[in-house]
Amino acid sequence: MKVNLRQKSLFRRPGAPVAALVFLSIAAVAGTGTAVLAQTANPSSAANPFWGSVTAQPVSDATLKLSLDDAVRRGFENNLGLKEAENGQKTLEGEKNQALQMFLPTITFTGDTGYYQHNLVALGFNPALISKFAPLFPGGKLPAGFSAITRDDLTEAQLHLDQTLFSGPVIAGWKAAGAAERAAYFAKMTARGEVVQQVATIYLRSIADGSNVENAQSQVAEAKVQLDHAHQAHEAGTAANLDELRARVELQAQQQSLIGAQNQLEKDLILLKREIGVDPGQKIELTDPAPYSELAAQTPEEALAIALKDRQDYQNLQNQAVEFKAVHAAYRSQRLPTLKFSSYYGTSTVDGAGTRGNFAAFGALSFPIFREAGLRGDEDASRAQMQAVNAQLDDLRTHIDEQVRSALLDVAANTKLVEVARSNVELATRALSDETDRVNAGVDDNLPLVTAQAELASAQSNLVQSLYQYNVSKLALARSCGVLEQQYREYLGR
């Protein structure tokens, strides 16, 4: 479910006429897709931010009891990948408000006061020109002591109003900004689904690890009993030393399995804590058992209809298509005229000799006369980007269909695997019980008993793994249908 339209830096190019308009709406397009990544051997938030989080509280001595719902809630609050998606949405909301300002009037106020000295000669008033103003003064002469250096105190204030009345790029840029904001919202919702999948998967895996630990502990206890029995029989002379050696080897083998199971459980619990904002050193206890329930049958057509309606990444890409269509329209509309209105009202006071007001209002109409090469280049580049996102949208529809069908097949297959694994555990348990009775009765030595114990351990391990895979496949089906966040409880049967 990866959607990622890598955008060229067309809108960042200096001098692009609509750069300031459309860049506000598309700057984060490349980041609105969310990748769904598989778990790796050494998960790291550097490779996938959903494997990291913001630590919400310090370590405490008390054991934190954690249900699956609690883990998901903490993931929503603290997961790093979701935080990044939420911040991306907030960025787009701010940029949309910047685009909105281009529709609204801009009103500014300026005021200043100061002492000024002017050199009339430097301003072009030479003595010959100044003498021509002599008839304007009383007596037809310049005042005595007239100097070309003048000084005055000036206080002034101005109120400016500017507004764009019509601009094709502004209108199209606003539409693109709205589509980008919606795409960012669906990117955040996709990230929430990713949090549920990541947290639920590692929670279920930790439950499976706990079951493996319990099975291993049971096998160790059983092997210890058999070793004690073999030792007593050997001391009594009713069993060979080989039987005791076999029992001791079996006990140590089970102890090795227990150590490995406990280590895997601790490692997966650390990963779970990293995903939900709990300090890695905090002790936690999982309170939910391994869920199991049959899933209501769905046809591929029914699941696909739900997915096309609810998949957030599909809605994200649909809005990206709308956005790039608006961007293309913005470039095409550069040939249209732009009409702006500007005005100001100001007052000025010189040397305290009274205040005088001044006012201006004017409109400006502008349109390109010849810039065809640049306009066609912008239009062709934006058309290519629009076609690219439309192609990705067509591919995503097919990909969703593929994911839904594959998820349904996995659920059906894992259902059968669970049934077979349960039957194997029952058969292996009966076989071990029968063989234990035969050994205790002295009919067999303990070689068949060791074999039966190993077969039961393998069957129990397979059952735990089958239950885990079955639940994970149901999560994948819910994710492929776009309903994971709302319905993961129903899909898991909790």
N, C-alpha and C positions, 0 to 999 in steps of 0.2 A: 504494500500500500504506500509506495513511495511516489510522491509527486514533487518534482523539482524542476522548475523552468529557469534555466540559467540565462540571465538577461545580460545583454551587452550594455556597454556604458554609453549608449546613444544619448540618453537624456542628461548625462553629465557633461556633454561636450560644450565647451565655452562657445557662446554665441548662438546656440540653438534657440530659436525664437520662443518655443513653448517649454523650454527646459524647466523653468521655475514652476510652471503649472503642473505638468504631468509628473515630474520627478517626485512631487509630494505624495502622489498616489501609488507609485510603483517601486519606490526605493526598497521596500521589504518583500517584493514578490518572490525573490529567490529563497527567502527564508520562511515562506508560508507553508511549504510542504513539510511533512514529518515522516521520517524514515522509520520503518518497523524492522528492528534488527534482532537477530537470533542471539541467544546467550552464547558467550565464548568461554574458553577455559579460564581466562583471567579478566573478568569484566572490569571496565574502568570508565569513569565518567568522562575521561578524555576522548574515548572512542564513542561513547553514547551518553549524552547528558542524563538520560533516564536511569542510569546506574548510579547517579549521584543525588545529593540533596543538600539542603541547608539544615544544619543541626539545630533542632528546636529547643533542646533542654540538656543540661549537664547530666552526668552520670549520677545515679542514686543507688543506695544500698538495696532498696526494695526491688523485687523482681517485677518487671512490667508484664502484666497479663495482656495478651494481644489476640483479638479475634481477627478474622479476615476483614470484616467491615471496618474495624479500627485501623488496620493496616492500610486499607484503601483510603480512608479518611485522612490519615497522616500523610499518605502519598500526595493527595490533592493539596495539602497545606504546604508541603516542604520539598517535593520532588524538583530537582534542578531542571529537568527537561520541560516540565510544565511551567516553572517560573519563567524560563526563557520565552516560551510561547505567550504567556500572559503579558510579559514586558513588550513583546513584539506587537501585540494587539494595542496596548496603550500607546506605543509609538505611532501606530497608524491612526489612532483616534486623534492624537495631537496634530498630525500632519493633515488630517481632514479639516480640522478647525483652521489651520493655516490656509487651506484652499478656500474655505468658507469666507475668509476675510476679503478675498478678491471680489466677492459679490457685494460686500457691505461698504458703506461710505467710510472713508478714513478721515477722522477729524483730529487735527493737531493744534496745539497752542504754543506759541513762542513769545517770549518777552525779554527785553534787555534794557539796560540803562548804562550810560557811560559818558565819558568826557572825550571829545574828538577835536583834533586839530587838522585843518585842511590847507593845503598849499594850492591856491587858485592857479598859479602859473603851471604847476605840475599837472593840474587837471585840464590844461589847455587854454586858460584865460590869461593870455599875455597882455602887457600894458596897453597895446594898441586896441585890443578887443575890449579891455576893461573901460577905456576912455569912451567907448561908444555908449556905455550905460550912463554917462554923466548927465544927459538931459533928463533922466528919470528922477534925479535927486533935486531937492530945493535949490534954486539959484542956478541950476544947470551945471553944477560942478560936483565933483566927488567930495565927500566929507573930508574935512581936514584930518590928517593922520590916517587916512585910509591905508590899510595894509593888505597885501596879497595873502597873508597868513591869517586865517580865521579860526576861531575857537568857539565851541558850543557844547552845551549839555543836552543830550538826546535820550529821551525815554520813549520806548515804543512797545506795542503789543499787537500780535496778529493771530487770527483764528483762520486756519486753512481747512477746506473741505475738498476731498477728491473722491470720485466714484467712477467705476467703469459701468457704463450703461449697456453696452453690448460688446461681447467678444466671443467668437466661436471657440477659440482655444480654452477660455476660462470656463465656458459651459461644459465642454467635453471633459476638461480636466476635473471638474467637480464630480461628474458622473464616474470617472475613473477612480477618484479618491473614495467615493462611496463603495464601489465594488471592491477596492483593495481593503477597506475596513471590514467588509463582510467576509472576504477571504481570510483575513487575519483571525476573525472570530471562529471560523470553522477550523482553522489551523490549531487554535487553542482547544477546541472540542476534540480534534483528532489527538492532540497531546494528552487530554484527559483519558481517552480510551487507551492510549499507550501506557499510561500510568496504571490503569486497572489491570491490563494484561501483564505487565512486568511484575507488579506487586503480587497479583494473584498467582502467577506462575511460580515465583520463588517461594511464596507461602505454601503452595501445594507441594512443591519439591521438598521443603523443609518438613512438612508432615510425613511425606514418604520417607525422608531420612530418619525421622523419629520412629516410624514403623520398622525400618531396617534395624535400627538400634535395638528395639524391643525384641525383634526376632533373633538377633544375634545374641542378646542376653539370655533368651530362652534356650538357644542352642548351646551356649556355654554352660548353663546350669545342667542341661541334659547330659552334655559330655562329661561334666564333673561327676554326676551320679554314676555314669557308666564306668568312669575311671575308678571310682571308689569300689564299685562292684567287682571289676576285673582285678583290682589289687587284692581284695579280700579273697577272691577265688584262687588267685595265684598263691597267696599265703597259706591257704588251706590245701593246696596241692591239687585242686580240681580243675585248674586252668593253666595253660602254658604262659610263659613269660611274654610270648609274642602277643597274646591278647591284651596284656597290660600295656605293652609298647604302642599297640594300635590305638588304644583308648587315650593314651597320653598325647600321641600325635594329633588325634582328632580334637582333643581339648585345646591344644595350642593353635590348631588351625582355626577353630571357632573364636578363640581369643584374638587372633589377628584380624578376623572379619569384624569383630566388635570394635576394635581400635579404629579400623578404617571407616566404619559406619559412623562412629562418634565424631571423628575428624571431619567427615563430609558434612554432618549436621551442623557443626560449629561454623564451618566456612559459609554454608548457605544462610545461616542465621545472620552472619555479619553482612552479607550482601543484602538481605532483606532490610536490616537496620539502616544501611547506607541509602536505600531507595526511599525510605519513609522519614528520614530526618532524626533517627534515634542514634545516639552515640554508639560506635562499635563496641565500646566496653560495657554497655548497659546489659544486664541480664534480662532476658525476656522468656516468656513461656507462651507457647501457642495453645489457645484454648479450643480451637475448632478441630474436630476429627476429620479424617479423609471423607469427603462427600461422595455419595454414589446414588444416582437415580437414572432411570431410563428417560431419554429425551423424546419428546413427541416427534413423530415422523414429519419430515418436510420434503417436498419435492424441490428440485433445483430451481424450477420456475418460481415457486413461492418464495424461496430464500432470495433469489435474484431481485424480485420485485421489492422486497423489504430493503435490500442493500442499496438499490438505486434511489430509494426514497430517503434512507437514513444515513448513508455513508457520508461522514463529514469531509473526508478527503475528496470525494466526488463533488460535493457542494463547494468545497474550496476551489477546485479547478474550474468549475462552472463560473464562479465569480471572477476568477482570473481571466477567463475568456471574455466576460463582459468588460472587464477592466481594459484589456488590450484592444478590444473593439472601440472603446471610448478614446483610448490613446491614439489609435489610428484616425478616428474622427477629428481629434484635436489637431493633428498635423495637417489633415486635409483642409480644415477650416482656417488655416493661416492665410489663405487667399481672400478671406472675407474682411470687410472693413471693421475697424475697431473704433467705438465711440466712447469718449471719456468726457466727464464734466469736472471742472475745477473752479474754485472760488476762494476768496479770502476777504476778511474784514480786518482792518488794522487802525490803530490810533497812534499818534506820535506827538510828543511835547518837546519843543526846542527852547532851552533857556527859560523854562517856566512861563513862556508867553502864551499859554492856552493850549488846549488839546484839539487836534484836528483828526478827523476820521477819513479813511480812504477804503474803497471797496472795489473788487474786481470779480467778474464772473465770466467764464468763457468755456466753450466746448471745443474738443479736438477730434477730428476725424482723420484716421490714417489707414492706409492699405498699401500692400506691396505693389510696385509697378513692374519691376523685373528682378526676380530672385528665383526663377523657375528651377534651375539646377538644384539648388539647396532644398527647395520645397519638394521636388520630386524625390530627392534622395531620402529626406525624412519620411515621406509617405511610403516609399518602397520598403525601407527598413522596418517601419512599424507594421506594414502588411505582413512581412515575413515572420515577425514575432507573433502576430495574431494567428497566422496559419500554424505556427509551431504549437501554440497552446491548444488550438482546436484539434490538431493531430494527437496530442497527448490525451485530450479528453476522449477521443474515439478509442484510443488504445486502452485507457483506463476502464472503459465499459467492458471491453473484452477481458481485461485482467480481473475485474470484479467477478465476472461470470466464472472464470477459471478458479479463482480462490474459493468461491461458494461451493462449486462442485467438488473441489479437492477436499474442502473441510467436511462436507457431508460424507464423502468416502472414508475419510479418516475416522469420523465418529462411528460409522457403521462397522468398520474393521476393528476398532478398539473395543467396541461393545462385545464382539465375538471373542476377542482376546481375553477380556476380563472373565467371560463365562468359562473359557477353557482353563485359564489360570486358577480359578476357584475350584474347578473340578480336579485339577492336578494337586492342589493343596489337600483336598479331602482324600484323594487316593494315596498320596504320599504319607499322610497322617495315619491312615489305616495300615499301610505297609509297615511303617515304623513300629506301630503298636504290636502288630503280629510278630515282627522280627524280635522285638524286645521280649515278648513272651517266650519265643523259641530259645533265645539265649539264656533267659533266666531258668528255663526248664532243662538246660544243658543239651538241647538238641543240636544247636549250631554254635560255632565260635562267633566272635564278635566282628568278623570281617563283613558279613552281610548287614550287620547292624550299623556299622560305620557308613556303609554305602547308603542305607536307608536314611540315616541322618543327613547325609549330604544331599540326597534327593529332596528331602523335605525343605532343607534350607534353600535350595535352588528354587523350588516351587513357591515358597513364601516370598522370596525376592522377586520372582517373576510376577506374582500377584500384585505386590506393591507397585512395581514399575508399570504394570498394565493399568491399574487404577489411576496412577499419576498421568499416564499418556492419555487415558480416556478423558479425564477432566481437562487436561490442556487442550485436547482436540475440540471439546465443547466450547472452551474459551475462544479458540481460534474461529469457530463457526460464528459465535456471537460477534466477534470483532469483524469478520468478513461481511456480516449483515449490518454492521453499524449500530448495534444495540447493546454493546458490551457494558457500558457504564450503567445503563438503565436496567439490564436484565441479567447481569452475571449471577445473581443469587438464584434466579429461576433456572438458568442453564446448568448450574452446579447442583441444583436440587437441594438448596439449603432453606 
